[in-house]
Amino acid sequence: MVENFTLFSEEQGGLIKLVAKNHQYLGVNNCLEAVQNIRENQGKLGVFWHTQGSGKSFSMQFFFQKVHRRVQGSWTFVFTL
């Protein structure tokens, strides 16, 4: 949890610590499993579905940092808001 599911964000009141919620933890781990099996999945990773206000941006940051730390390779992610 500390290594892959904790972020710090600068907000108007100062620096805050963010920890993943259960749905983010499960979703990121499922996506990581799909990345590790990308050849068997024929390049398809699936859909990471979120509703409005559920922390999509933070989930993607958790995912990016976990891939960079756990999966070998030269990964490039494009993230737009």
C-alpha positions in Angstrom: 0.0 0.0 0.0 2.7 2.5 0.9 4.9 1.9 -2.2 2.2 1.8 -4.9 -1.0 3.2 -3.5 0.0 6.4 -1.8 0.2 9.8 -3.4 0.8 13.4 -2.2 -1.1 16.2 -3.8 -0.7 20.0 -3.4 -4.0 21.6 -2.7 -5.0 25.1 -1.6 -4.7 24.2 2.1 -1.2 22.6 1.6 0.1 19.1 1.0 -2.3 16.2 1.5 -1.7 12.4 1.5 -4.0 10.3 -0.7 -4.4 6.5 -0.1 -6.2 4.3 -2.6 -9.7 3.3 -2.0 -10.7 -0.4 -2.3 -12.1 -0.1 -5.9 -8.8 1.7 -7.0 -6.6 -1.0 -5.3 -8.5 -3.9 -7.0 -8.8 -2.1 -10.4 -5.1 -1.3 -10.5 -4.0 -4.8 -9.6 -6.4 -6.3 -12.2 -4.9 -3.9 -14.8 -1.4 -4.8 -13.8 -2.2 -8.5 -14.2 -3.5 -7.8 -17.7 -0.3 -5.9 -18.6 1.8 -8.8 -17.4 -0.3 -11.2 -19.7 -0.5 -8.8 -22.6 0.8 -11.3 -25.1 -1.8 -13.9 -24.1 -4.5 -11.2 -24.2 -3.5 -10.3 -27.8 -2.7 -6.7 -26.8 -6.0 -6.1 -25.1 -6.1 -4.8 -21.6 -9.8 -4.3 -21.0 -11.7 -1.4 -19.5 -11.0 0.4 -16.2 -14.5 1.7 -15.5 -15.1 4.6 -13.0 -18.1 6.8 -12.3 -17.9 10.6 -11.8 -16.0 11.6 -8.7 -14.6 8.2 -8.0 -10.9 9.1 -8.4 -10.1 8.2 -12.0 -7.1 10.4 -12.2 -5.6 9.1 -9.0 -6.3 5.5 -10.1 -4.3 6.1 -13.3 -1.4 7.6 -11.3 -1.4 4.5 -9.0 -1.4 2.3 -12.1 1.4 4.2 -13.8 3.7 4.1 -10.8 3.0 0.4 -10.2 3.8 -0.5 -13.8 7.0 1.5 -13.7 8.1 -0.3 -10.5 6.9 -3.8 -11.2 7.0 -4.5 -15.0 10.3 -4.4 -16.9 10.4 -2.4 -20.1 10.4 1.2 -21.3 6.9 2.3 -20.6 5.4 5.6 -21.9 2.0 6.8 -20.7 0.0 9.7 -22.1 -2.4 11.1 -19.5 -4.7 14.1 -20.3 -7.4 15.7 -18.3 
